[in-house]
Amino acid sequence: MFANIVLMMIYRMFVNGPYALITTAVSADLGTHSSLKGNSRALATVTAIIDGTGSVGAALGPLLTGFISTDGWNGVFIMLTLSSLISGLLLSRMVVAEIVDKIAKAKERSRQQEIAGSIIQPLLTERH
């Protein structure tokens, strides 16, 4: 019983943490979109839709678990695995875009430091 409680707590940590990060990241990403600038009602609507979608998922998960568990628990774990894989696939495009953006910013920063370094270096140096 104790092992089951510990494992369920670890499972919830790995499910609820990413859920909170995803909903926050999507809300922040959409909140900075140019079409929502200055329109607090539209931003609130977008945030509510994202939160509502998560609530629907939280309601459907246990419902599906109840239906699937009648045939055995292996189906439940397969459902959880497939859900995680699908969410990972859906997020992979955003992750790749973020990585490409970070690499481009790092290259630009490096290029600017090289330019700044060449400007600061004196043209003539004294030899002793």
MMTF fields as JSON, N, C-alpha, C and O atoms, coordinates in Angstrom:
{
  "mmtfVersion": "1.0.0",
  "mmtfProducer": "UNKNOWN",
  "numBonds": 511,
  "numAtoms": 512,
  "numGroups": 128,
  "numChains": 1,
  "numModels": 1,
  "chainsPerModel": [1],
  "groupsPerChain": [128],
  "chainIdList": ["A"],
  "bondAtomList": [4, 2, 8, 6, 12, 10, 16, 14, 20, 18, 24, 22, 28, 26, 32, 30, 36, 34, 40, 38, 44, 42, 48, 46, 52, 50, 56, 54, 60, 58, 64, 62, 68, 66, 72, 70, 76, 74, 80, 78, 84, 82, 88, 86, 92, 90, 96, 94, 100, 98, 104, 102, 108, 106, 112, 110, 116, 114, 120, 118, 124, 122, 128, 126, 132, 130, 136, 134, 140, 138, 144, 142, 148, 146, 152, 150, 156, 154, 160, 158, 164, 162, 168, 166, 172, 170, 176, 174, 180, 178, 184, 182, 188, 186, 192, 190, 196, 194, 200, 198, 204, 202, 208, 206, 212, 210, 216, 214, 220, 218, 224, 222, 228, 226, 232, 230, 236, 234, 240, 238, 244, 242, 248, 246, 252, 250, 256, 254, 260, 258, 264, 262, 268, 266, 272, 270, 276, 274, 280, 278, 284, 282, 288, 286, 292, 290, 296, 294, 300, 298, 304, 302, 308, 306, 312, 310, 316, 314, 320, 318, 324, 322, 328, 326, 332, 330, 336, 334, 340, 338, 344, 342, 348, 346, 352, 350, 356, 354, 360, 358, 364, 362, 368, 366, 372, 370, 376, 374, 380, 378, 384, 382, 388, 386, 392, 390, 396, 394, 400, 398, 404, 402, 408, 406, 412, 410, 416, 414, 420, 418, 424, 422, 428, 426, 432, 430, 436, 434, 440, 438, 444, 442, 448, 446, 452, 450, 456, 454, 460, 458, 464, 462, 468, 466, 472, 470, 476, 474, 480, 478, 484, 482, 488, 486, 492, 490, 496, 494, 500, 498, 504, 502, 508, 506],
  "bondOrderList": [1, 1, 1, 1, 1, 1, 1, 1, 1, 1, 1, 1, 1, 1, 1, 1, 1, 1, 1, 1, 1, 1, 1, 1, 1, 1, 1, 1, 1, 1, 1, 1, 1, 1, 1, 1, 1, 1, 1, 1, 1, 1, 1, 1, 1, 1, 1, 1, 1, 1, 1, 1, 1, 1, 1, 1, 1, 1, 1, 1, 1, 1, 1, 1, 1, 1, 1, 1, 1, 1, 1, 1, 1, 1, 1, 1, 1, 1, 1, 1, 1, 1, 1, 1, 1, 1, 1, 1, 1, 1, 1, 1, 1, 1, 1, 1, 1, 1, 1, 1, 1, 1, 1, 1, 1, 1, 1, 1, 1, 1, 1, 1, 1, 1, 1, 1, 1, 1, 1, 1, 1, 1, 1, 1, 1, 1, 1],
  "groupList": [{"groupName": "MET", "atomNameList": ["N", "CA", "C", "O"], "elementList": ["N", "C", "C", "O"], "formalChargeList": [0, 0, 0, 0], "bondAtomList": [1, 0, 2, 1, 3, 2], "bondOrderList": [1, 1, 2], "singleLetterCode": "M", "chemCompType": "L-PEPTIDE LINKING"}, {"groupName": "PHE", "atomNameList": ["N", "CA", "C", "O"], "elementList": ["N", "C", "C", "O"], "formalChargeList": [0, 0, 0, 0], "bondAtomList": [1, 0, 2, 1, 3, 2], "bondOrderList": [1, 1, 2], "singleLetterCode": "F", "chemCompType": "L-PEPTIDE LINKING"}, {"groupName": "ALA", "atomNameList": ["N", "CA", "C", "O"], "elementList": ["N", "C", "C", "O"], "formalChargeList": [0, 0, 0, 0], "bondAtomList": [1, 0, 2, 1, 3, 2], "bondOrderList": [1, 1, 2], "singleLetterCode": "A", "chemCompType": "L-PEPTIDE LINKING"}, {"groupName": "ASN", "atomNameList": ["N", "CA", "C", "O"], "elementList": ["N", "C", "C", "O"], "formalChargeList": [0, 0, 0, 0], "bondAtomList": [1, 0, 2, 1, 3, 2], "bondOrderList": [1, 1, 2], "singleLetterCode": "N", "chemCompType": "L-PEPTIDE LINKING"}, {"groupName": "ILE", "atomNameList": ["N", "CA", "C", "O"], "elementList": ["N", "C", "C", "O"], "formalChargeList": [0, 0, 0, 0], "bondAtomList": [1, 0, 2, 1, 3, 2], "bondOrderList": [1, 1, 2], "singleLetterCode": "I", "chemCompType": "L-PEPTIDE LINKING"}, {"groupName": "VAL", "atomNameList": ["N", "CA", "C", "O"], "elementList": ["N", "C", "C", "O"], "formalChargeList": [0, 0, 0, 0], "bondAtomList": [1, 0, 2, 1, 3, 2], "bondOrderList": [1, 1, 2], "singleLetterCode": "V", "chemCompType": "L-PEPTIDE LINKING"}, {"groupName": "LEU", "atomNameList": ["N", "CA", "C", "O"], "elementList": ["N", "C", "C", "O"], "formalChargeList": [0, 0, 0, 0], "bondAtomList": [1, 0, 2, 1, 3, 2], "bondOrderList": [1, 1, 2], "singleLetterCode": "L", "chemCompType": "L-PEPTIDE LINKING"}, {"groupName": "TYR", "atomNameList": ["N", "CA", "C", "O"], "elementList": ["N", "C", "C", "O"], "formalChargeList": [0, 0, 0, 0], "bondAtomList": [1, 0, 2, 1, 3, 2], "bondOrderList": [1, 1, 2], "singleLetterCode": "Y", "chemCompType": "L-PEPTIDE LINKING"}, {"groupName": "ARG", "atomNameList": ["N", "CA", "C", "O"], "elementList": ["N", "C", "C", "O"], "formalChargeList": [0, 0, 0, 0], "bondAtomList": [1, 0, 2, 1, 3, 2], "bondOrderList": [1, 1, 2], "singleLetterCode": "R", "chemCompType": "L-PEPTIDE LINKING"}, {"groupName": "GLY", "atomNameList": ["N", "CA", "C", "O"], "elementList": ["N", "C", "C", "O"], "formalChargeList": [0, 0, 0, 0], "bondAtomList": [1, 0, 2, 1, 3, 2], "bondOrderList": [1, 1, 2], "singleLetterCode": "G", "chemCompType": "PEPTIDE LINKING"}, {"groupName": "PRO", "atomNameList": ["N", "CA", "C", "O"], "elementList": ["N", "C", "C", "O"], "formalChargeList": [0, 0, 0, 0], "bondAtomList": [1, 0, 2, 1, 3, 2], "bondOrderList": [1, 1, 2], "singleLetterCode": "P", "chemCompType": "L-PEPTIDE LINKING"}, {"groupName": "THR", "atomNameList": ["N", "CA", "C", "O"], "elementList": ["N", "C", "C", "O"], "formalChargeList": [0, 0, 0, 0], "bondAtomList": [1, 0, 2, 1, 3, 2], "bondOrderList": [1, 1, 2], "singleLetterCode": "T", "chemCompType": "L-PEPTIDE LINKING"}, {"groupName": "SER", "atomNameList": ["N", "CA", "C", "O"], "elementList": ["N", "C", "C", "O"], "formalChargeList": [0, 0, 0, 0], "bondAtomList": [1, 0, 2, 1, 3, 2], "bondOrderList": [1, 1, 2], "singleLetterCode": "S", "chemCompType": "L-PEPTIDE LINKING"}, {"groupName": "ASP", "atomNameList": ["N", "CA", "C", "O"], "elementList": ["N", "C", "C", "O"], "formalChargeList": [0, 0, 0, 0], "bondAtomList": [1, 0, 2, 1, 3, 2], "bondOrderList": [1, 1, 2], "singleLetterCode": "D", "chemCompType": "L-PEPTIDE LINKING"}, {"groupName": "HIS", "atomNameList": ["N", "CA", "C", "O"], "elementList": ["N", "C", "C", "O"], "formalChargeList": [0, 0, 0, 0], "bondAtomList": [1, 0, 2, 1, 3, 2], "bondOrderList": [1, 1, 2], "singleLetterCode": "H", "chemCompType": "L-PEPTIDE LINKING"}, {"groupName": "LYS", "atomNameList": ["N", "CA", "C", "O"], "elementList": ["N", "C", "C", "O"], "formalChargeList": [0, 0, 0, 0], "bondAtomList": [1, 0, 2, 1, 3, 2], "bondOrderList": [1, 1, 2], "singleLetterCode": "K", "chemCompType": "L-PEPTIDE LINKING"}, {"groupName": "TRP", "atomNameList": ["N", "CA", "C", "O"], "elementList": ["N", "C", "C", "O"], "formalChargeList": [0, 0, 0, 0], "bondAtomList": [1, 0, 2, 1, 3, 2], "bondOrderList": [1, 1, 2], "singleLetterCode": "W", "chemCompType": "L-PEPTIDE LINKING"}, {"groupName": "GLU", "atomNameList": ["N", "CA", "C", "O"], "elementList": ["N", "C", "C", "O"], "formalChargeList": [0, 0, 0, 0], "bondAtomList": [1, 0, 2, 1, 3, 2], "bondOrderList": [1, 1, 2], "singleLetterCode": "E", "chemCompType": "L-PEPTIDE LINKING"}, {"groupName": "GLN", "atomNameList": ["N", "CA", "C", "O"], "elementList": ["N", "C", "C", "O"], "formalChargeList": [0, 0, 0, 0], "bondAtomList": [1, 0, 2, 1, 3, 2], "bondOrderList": [1, 1, 2], "singleLetterCode": "Q", "chemCompType": "L-PEPTIDE LINKING"}],
  "groupTypeList": [0, 1, 2, 3, 4, 5, 6, 0, 0, 4, 7, 8, 0, 1, 5, 3, 9, 10, 7, 2, 6, 4, 11, 11, 2, 5, 12, 2, 13, 6, 9, 11, 14, 12, 12, 6, 15, 9, 3, 12, 8, 2, 6, 2, 11, 5, 11, 2, 4, 4, 13, 9, 11, 9, 12, 5, 9, 2, 2, 6, 9, 10, 6, 6, 11, 9, 1, 4, 12, 11, 13, 9, 16, 3, 9, 5, 1, 4, 0, 6, 11, 6, 12, 12, 6, 4, 12, 9, 6, 6, 6, 12, 8, 0, 5, 5, 2, 17, 4, 5, 13, 15, 4, 2, 15, 2, 15, 17, 8, 12, 8, 18, 18, 17, 4, 2, 9, 12, 4, 4, 18, 10, 6, 6, 11, 17, 8, 14],
  "groupIdList": [1, 2, 3, 4, 5, 6, 7, 8, 9, 10, 11, 12, 13, 14, 15, 16, 17, 18, 19, 20, 21, 22, 23, 24, 25, 26, 27, 28, 29, 30, 31, 32, 33, 34, 35, 36, 37, 38, 39, 40, 41, 42, 43, 44, 45, 46, 47, 48, 49, 50, 51, 52, 53, 54, 55, 56, 57, 58, 59, 60, 61, 62, 63, 64, 65, 66, 67, 68, 69, 70, 71, 72, 73, 74, 75, 76, 77, 78, 79, 80, 81, 82, 83, 84, 85, 86, 87, 88, 89, 90, 91, 92, 93, 94, 95, 96, 97, 98, 99, 100, 101, 102, 103, 104, 105, 106, 107, 108, 109, 110, 111, 112, 113, 114, 115, 116, 117, 118, 119, 120, 121, 122, 123, 124, 125, 126, 127, 128],
  "secStructList": [7, 2, 2, 2, 2, 2, 2, 2, 2, 2, 2, 2, 2, 2, 2, 2, 2, 2, 2, 2, 2, 2, 2, 2, 2, 2, 2, 2, 2, 2, 2, 6, 1, 4, 4, 4, 6, 6, 7, 2, 2, 2, 2, 2, 2, 2, 2, 2, 2, 2, 2, 2, 2, 2, 2, 2, 2, 2, 2, 2, 2, 2, 2, 2, 2, 2, 2, 2, 4, 4, 4, 7, 2, 2, 2, 2, 2, 2, 2, 2, 2, 2, 2, 2, 2, 2, 2, 2, 2, 2, 2, 2, 2, 2, 2, 2, 2, 2, 2, 2, 2, 2, 2, 2, 2, 2, 2, 2, 2, 2, 2, 2, 2, 2, 2, 2, 2, 2, 2, 2, 1, 7, 1, 1, 7, 7, 7, 7],
  "xCoordList": [0.82, 0.0, 0.877, 0.602, 1.932, 2.809, 3.512, 3.624, 3.978, 4.654, 3.695, 4.087, 2.447, 1.436, 1.213, 1.114, 1.134, 0.935, 2.122, 1.94, 3.329, 4.536, 4.586, 4.867, 4.312, 4.339, 3.274, 3.526, 2.101, 1.042, 1.422, 1.107, 2.095, 2.542, 3.591, 3.559, 4.511, 5.529, 4.875, 5.238, 3.915, 3.191, 2.495, 2.584, 1.807, 1.104, 2.091, 1.789, 3.259, 4.264, 4.692, 4.869, 4.852, 5.292, 4.16, 4.418, 2.921, 1.794, 1.374, 1.215, 1.191, 0.689, 1.729, 1.367, 3.001, 4.046, 4.085, 3.996, 4.217, 4.198, 2.888, 2.891, 1.77, 0.474, 0.479, 0.072, 0.939, 0.978, 1.929, 1.619, 3.093, 4.05, 3.49, 3.658, 2.829, 2.29, 1.207, 1.217, 0.263, -0.818, -0.283, -0.759, 0.703, 1.292, 2.059, 1.943, 2.838, 3.63, 2.741, 3.008, 1.693, 0.793, 0.073, -0.061, -0.39, -1.065, -0.119, -0.507, 1.119, 2.092, 2.438, 2.579, 2.578, 2.899, 1.774, 2.021, 0.558, -0.577, -0.8, -1.274, -0.457, -0.623, 0.287, -0.022, 1.4, 2.317, 2.044, 2.739, 1.043, 0.724, 0.219, -0.479, 0.576, 0.241, -1.26, -1.711, -2.044, -3.488, -4.175, -5.314, -3.506, -4.117, -3.597, -3.99, -2.725, -2.127, -3.221, -4.038, -3.213, -4.128, -5.549, -6.39, -5.855, -7.206, -7.233, -6.982, -7.543, -7.505, -8.628, -8.476, -9.749, -10.85, -10.451, -10.753, -9.78, -9.354, -8.323, -8.356, -7.411, -6.41, -7.077, -6.703, -8.047, -8.771, -9.537, -9.612, -10.103, -10.827, -9.888, -10.208, -8.742, -7.76, -7.306, -7.227, -7.01, -6.573, -7.668, -7.38, -8.907, -10.024, -10.224, -10.527, -10.057, -10.196, -9.112, -9.386, -7.886, -6.783, -7.04, -6.866, -7.452, -7.72, -8.91, -8.892, -9.945, -11.11, -10.781, -11.31, -9.909, -9.482, -8.741, -8.934, -7.903, -7.216, -8.187, -7.999, -9.227, -10.228, -11.014, -11.351, -11.307, -12.001, -11.123, -11.608, -9.828, -8.903, -8.822, -8.74, -8.845, -8.8, -10.076, -10.046, -11.184, -12.44, -12.529, -13.051, -12.02, -12.107, -11.115, -11.386, -9.976, -8.966, -9.496, -9.386, -10.067, -10.623, -11.812, -12.012, -12.586, -13.711, -13.206, -13.702, -12.219, -11.629, -10.947, -11.009, -10.301, -9.644, -10.661, -10.396, -11.815, -12.86, -13.334, -13.516, -13.534, -13.981, -12.9, -13.18, -11.668, -10.586, -10.179, -9.774, -10.279, -9.827, -10.707, -10.308, -11.888, -12.735, -12.1, -12.369, -11.256, -10.552, -9.201, -8.543, -8.779, -7.486, -6.693, -6.966, -5.699, -4.927, -3.879, -3.371, -3.544, -2.565, -3.066, -2.283, -4.341, -4.922, -4.819, -4.623, -4.952, -4.844, -3.433, -3.253, -2.434, -1.059, -0.697, 0.094, -1.273, -1.065, -1.691, -1.101, -2.901, -3.555, -2.702, -2.551, -2.147, -1.308, -0.049, 0.384, 0.538, 1.738, 1.433, 2.185, 0.334, -0.053, -0.374, -0.036, -1.021, -1.323, -0.043, 0.062, 0.92, 2.201, 2.935, 3.503, 2.931, 3.589, 2.925, 3.612, 1.607, 0.895, 1.175, 1.409, 1.155, 1.444, 2.883, 3.156, 3.802, 5.193, 5.351, 6.093, 4.656, 4.711, 4.122, 4.658, 3.031, 2.407, 3.284, 3.261, 4.047, 4.923, 6.281, 7.008, 6.634, 7.975, 8.23, 9.354, 7.232, 7.408, 7.777, 8.642, 7.115, 7.402, 8.795, 9.504, 9.183, 10.505, 11.591, 12.577, 11.417, 12.404, 12.513, 13.616, 11.372, 11.396, 12.127, 12.877, 11.92, 12.603, 14.113, 14.902, 14.505, 15.932, 16.598, 17.687, 15.953, 16.496, 16.618, 17.607, 15.625, 15.662, 16.804, 17.5, 16.998, 18.095, 19.452, 20.346, 19.615, 20.884, 21.146, 22.273, 20.102, 20.256, 20.628, 21.472, 20.011, 20.337, 21.762, 22.462, 22.196, 23.562, 24.58, 25.607, 24.306, 25.201, 25.251, 26.322, 24.113, 24.063, 24.831, 25.56, 24.671, 25.39, 26.892, 27.667, 27.303, 28.723, 29.271, 30.379, 28.486, 28.902, 29.049, 29.987, 28.133, 28.209, 29.413, 30.039, 29.74, 30.907, 32.199, 33.143, 32.248, 33.419, 33.588, 34.703, 32.49, 32.542, 32.975, 33.815, 32.397, 32.756, 34.218, 34.901, 34.702, 36.095, 37.056, 38.13, 36.695, 37.588, 37.599, 38.594, 36.534, 36.486, 37.309, 37.963, 37.291, 37.981, 39.492, 40.25, 39.938, 41.367, 42.078, 41.614, 43.193, 43.932, 44.595, 44.99, 44.702, 45.318, 46.837, 47.462, 47.414, 48.858, 49.152, 48.501, 50.097, 50.488, 51.955, 52.748, 52.302, 53.687, 54.424, 53.919, 55.635, 56.45, 57.562, 58.173, 57.814, 58.872, 60.039, 61.025],
  "yCoordList": [-1.191, 0.0, 1.273, 2.229, 1.261, 2.423, 2.66, 3.8, 1.596, 1.724, 2.283, 3.094, 1.849, 2.354, 3.847, 4.586, 4.294, 5.722, 6.536, 7.581, 6.063, 6.769, 6.839, 7.894, 5.713, 5.703, 6.62, 7.287, 6.661, 7.556, 9.023, 9.868, 9.326, 10.7, 11.091, 12.202, 10.188, 10.47, 10.632, 11.526, 9.775, 9.871, 11.226, 11.865, 11.671, 12.954, 14.113, 15.108, 13.984, 15.034, 15.18, 16.293, 14.057, 14.101, 14.436, 14.763, 14.36, 14.721, 16.162, 16.93, 16.54, 17.872, 18.954, 20.053, 18.677, 19.67, 20.091, 21.284, 19.141, 19.518, 20.164, 21.064, 19.716, 20.321, 21.804, 22.649, 22.113, 23.513, 24.327, 25.459, 23.748, 24.454, 24.689, 25.767, 23.683, 23.799, 24.853, 25.704, 24.81, 25.797, 27.211, 28.16, 27.348, 28.672, 29.142, 30.302, 28.256, 28.629, 28.997, 29.97, 28.226, 28.529, 29.842, 30.651, 30.065, 31.327, 32.507, 33.536, 32.362, 33.447, 33.668, 34.807, 32.57, 32.681, 33.37, 34.252, 32.971, 33.608, 35.029, 35.89, 35.27, 36.612, 37.633, 38.825, 37.202, 38.134, 38.251, 38.984, 37.539, 37.595, 38.992, 39.629, 39.457, 40.824, 41.05, 42.182, 40.03, 40.225, 40.459, 40.926, 40.144, 40.332, 41.558, 41.806, 42.324, 43.478, 44.442, 44.919, 44.711, 45.686, 45.184, 45.94, 43.957, 43.438, 42.411, 41.226, 42.88, 41.993, 40.958, 39.861, 41.296, 40.324, 39.139, 37.993, 39.411, 38.321, 37.446, 36.222, 38.065, 37.298, 36.433, 35.273, 36.975, 36.205, 35.049, 33.961, 35.283, 34.225, 33.101, 31.925, 33.455, 32.439, 31.633, 30.406, 32.306, 31.615, 30.692, 29.579, 31.138, 30.315, 29.086, 28.001, 29.256, 28.117, 27.081, 25.882, 27.544, 26.619, 25.899, 24.684, 26.636, 26.031, 25.078, 24.008, 25.458, 24.595, 23.311, 22.249, 23.405, 22.206, 21.259, 20.045, 21.799, 20.962, 20.327, 19.18, 21.062, 20.504, 19.383, 18.394, 19.527, 18.46, 17.218, 16.105, 17.405, 16.28, 15.625, 14.401, 16.441, 15.893, 15.131, 14.204, 15.501, 14.783, 13.513, 12.497, 13.566, 12.406, 11.309, 10.13, 11.68, 10.696, 9.631, 8.442, 10.019, 9.0, 8.244, 7.066, 8.905, 8.226, 7.111, 5.985, 7.44, 6.431, 5.327, 4.153, 5.713, 4.726, 3.73, 2.528, 4.224, 3.34, 2.35, 1.169, 2.824, 1.939, 0.928, -0.254, 1.413, 0.545, -0.458, -1.575, -0.081, -0.968, -2.197, -3.141, -2.216, -3.404, -4.607, -5.749, -4.357, -5.446, -5.757, -6.714, -4.975, -5.182, -3.889, -2.962, -3.839, -2.614, -2.401, -1.289, -3.413, -3.233, -2.219, -1.419, -2.242, -1.275, 0.149, 1.078, 0.324, 1.666, 2.208, 3.367, 1.371, 1.837, 2.078, 2.969, 1.288, 1.544, 2.873, 3.636, 3.165, 4.448, 5.616, 6.624, 5.476, 6.547, 6.737, 7.866, 5.639, 5.719, 6.389, 7.252, 5.993, 6.61, 8.089, 8.899, 8.448, 9.861, 10.675, 11.787, 10.114, 10.816, 10.952, 12.006, 9.906, 9.971, 10.987, 11.742, 11.011, 11.965, 13.39, 14.264, 13.639, 15.001, 15.391, 16.543, 14.442, 14.724, 15.048, 15.961, 14.304, 14.588, 15.954, 16.683, 16.294, 17.591, 18.744, 19.828, 18.519, 19.573, 19.621, 20.604, 18.587, 18.528, 19.668, 20.165, 20.089, 21.208, 22.492, 23.249, 22.724, 23.914, 23.832, 24.835, 22.643, 22.453, 22.702, 23.38, 22.158, 22.358, 23.848, 24.367, 24.532, 25.971, 26.751, 27.678, 26.393, 27.065, 26.824, 27.742, 25.595, 25.264, 26.028, 26.576, 26.066, 26.807, 28.288, 28.927, 28.835, 30.242, 30.512, 31.52, 29.621, 29.793, 29.732, 30.514, 28.803, 28.684, 29.936, 30.427, 30.452, 31.67, 32.857, 33.667, 32.969, 34.07, 33.949, 34.952, 32.719, 32.521, 32.884, 33.494, 32.515, 32.872, 34.382, 34.945, 35.03, 36.489, 37.17, 38.133, 36.676, 37.24, 37.06, 37.967, 35.894, 35.623, 36.546, 37.069, 36.735, 37.62, 39.057, 39.753, 39.505, 40.858, 41.014, 42.074, 39.968, 40.041, 40.095, 40.784, 39.375, 39.427, 40.818, 41.336, 41.425, 42.785, 43.768, 44.633, 43.638, 44.544, 44.354, 45.328, 43.123, 42.857, 43.448, 43.916, 43.438, 43.995, 45.516, 46.133, 46.124, 47.587, 48.052, 49.092, 47.326, 47.735, 47.536, 48.291, 46.562, 46.299, 47.461, 47.96, 47.88, 48.984, 48.519, 47.362, 49.461, 49.134, 49.016, 48.159, 49.883, 49.857, 49.498, 50.006, 48.652, 48.283, 48.624, 48.548, 48.998, 49.318, 48.05, 47.217, 47.922, 46.762, 47.223, 48.267, 46.491, 46.845, 45.954, 46.103],
  "zCoordList": [0.0, 0.0, 0.0, -0.726, 0.827, 0.906, -0.436, -0.889, -1.058, -2.355, -3.401, -4.239, -3.349, -4.288, -4.099, -5.079, -2.87, -2.586, -3.089, -3.712, -2.822, -3.261, -4.791, -5.359, -5.451, -6.913, -7.507, -8.51, -6.909, -7.415, -7.212, -8.05, -6.105, -5.884, -6.921, -7.449, -7.21, -8.229, -9.587, -10.352, -9.89, -11.161, -11.289, -12.338, -10.243, -10.281, -10.433, -11.092, -9.827, -9.952, -11.415, -11.91, -12.092, -13.481, -14.443, -15.601, -13.993, -14.857, -14.605, -15.553, -13.348, -13.033, -13.298, -13.718, -13.069, -13.332, -14.786, -15.076, -15.72, -17.136, -17.567, -18.408, -17.003, -17.342, -16.974, -17.772, -15.767, -15.34, -16.213, -16.584, -16.541, -17.395, -18.794, -19.364, -19.341, -20.695, -20.752, -21.641, -19.808, -19.849, -19.634, -20.257, -18.754, -18.528, -19.757, -20.152, -20.363, -21.535, -22.712, -23.417, -22.924, -24.038, -23.794, -24.712, -22.581, -22.266, -22.45, -23.005, -21.987, -22.141, -23.603, -24.047, -24.358, -25.777, -26.538, -27.359, -26.267, -26.941, -26.439, -27.181, -25.177, -24.626, -25.265, -25.25, -25.825, -26.481, -27.981, -28.685, -28.465, -29.898, -30.254, -29.465, -31.437, -31.842, -31.951, -31.773, -32.234, -32.378, -31.036, -31.008, -29.918, -28.601, -27.864, -26.724, -28.495, -27.822, -27.345, -28.132, -26.051, -25.486, -25.303, -24.817, -25.663, -25.53, -24.412, -24.633, -23.204, -22.044, -22.086, -21.549, -22.717, -22.818, -23.689, -23.357, -24.794, -25.678, -24.976, -25.104, -24.239, -23.499, -22.435, -22.261, -21.73, -20.722, -21.364, -20.795, -22.547, -23.248, -23.657, -23.482, -24.194, -24.599, -23.391, -23.458, -22.295, -21.082, -20.557, -20.117, -20.6, -20.132, -21.024, -20.529, -22.327, -23.238, -22.954, -22.923, -22.748, -22.451, -21.132, -21.047, -20.107, -18.81, -18.897, -18.287, -19.651, -19.818, -20.548, -20.219, -21.54, -22.262, -21.326, -21.393, -20.464, -19.478, -18.509, -18.101, -18.134, -17.223, -17.884, -17.232, -19.165, -19.897, -19.934, -19.73, -20.195, -20.185, -18.816, -18.713, -17.76, -16.4, -16.073, -15.264, -16.679, -16.441, -17.285, -16.826, -18.515, -19.395, -19.028, -19.254, -18.469, -18.099, -17.154, -17.456, -16.017, -15.108, -15.713, -15.416, -16.545, -17.19, -18.111, -18.07, -18.934, -19.81, -19.004, -19.368, -17.915, -17.069, -16.528, -16.484, -16.119, -15.616, -16.667, -16.372, -17.895, -18.963, -19.355, -19.557, -19.456, -19.913, -18.838, -19.163, -17.56, -16.484, -16.318, -15.636, -16.917, -16.808, -17.503, -17.132, -18.512, -19.204, -18.578, -18.986, -17.604, -16.95, -16.926, -17.689, -16.033, -15.846, -16.921, -17.062, -17.672, -18.743, -19.761, -20.274, -20.054, -20.995, -20.492, -21.275, -19.181, -18.589, -18.775, -19.15, -18.514, -18.658, -20.12, -20.429, -21.01, -22.438, -22.826, -23.591, -22.298, -22.566, -22.058, -22.749, -20.852, -20.302, -21.126, -21.356, -21.568, -22.4, -23.73, -24.183, -24.354, -25.635, -25.465, -26.328, -24.367, -24.109, -23.964, -24.483, -23.258, -23.092, -24.416, -24.703, -25.221, -26.526, -27.446, -28.134, -27.463, -28.316, -27.867, -28.701, -26.555, -26.086, -26.391, -26.729, -26.276, -26.629, -28.1, -28.465, -28.946, -30.384, -30.712, -31.547, -30.06, -30.32, -29.838, -30.422, -28.789, -28.26, -28.946, -28.799, -29.687, -30.281, -31.254, -31.331, -31.985, -32.921, -32.175, -32.614, -31.054, -30.259, -29.637, -29.561, -29.196, -28.605, -29.638, -29.352, -30.839, -31.907, -32.246, -32.419, -32.34, -32.646, -31.557, -31.863, -30.296, -29.192, -29.247, -29.025, -29.539, -29.614, -30.754, -30.581, -31.917, -33.058, -32.716, -33.074, -32.028, -31.634, -30.656, -30.779, -29.69, -28.722, -29.41, -29.087, -30.362, -31.087, -31.916, -31.966, -32.569, -33.376, -32.503, -32.886, -31.337, -30.425, -29.902, -29.762, -29.612, -29.13, -30.211, -29.913, -31.458, -32.559, -32.748, -32.976, -32.657, -32.818, -31.689, -31.925, -30.471, -29.331, -29.501, -29.197, -29.986, -30.225, -31.31, -31.196, -32.353, -33.446, -32.95, -33.34, -32.096, -31.562, -30.636, -30.606, -29.88, -29.011, -29.823, -29.438, -30.941, -31.81, -32.393, -32.457, -32.817, -33.381, -32.308, -32.555, -31.107, -30.021, -29.622, -29.307, -29.631, -29.289, -30.293, -29.916, -31.561, -32.57, -32.518, -32.898, -32.063, -31.956, -30.761, -30.837, -29.687, -28.465, -28.578, -27.969, -29.324, -29.431, -30.123, -31.149, -29.56, -30.186, -31.486, -31.629, -32.423, -33.7, -33.568, -34.193, -32.75, -32.55, -31.116, -30.203, -30.906, -29.548, -29.363, -30.301, -28.149, -27.839, -27.455, -26.702, -27.992, -27.633, -26.706, -26.938, -25.711, -24.755, -24.903, -24.182]
}
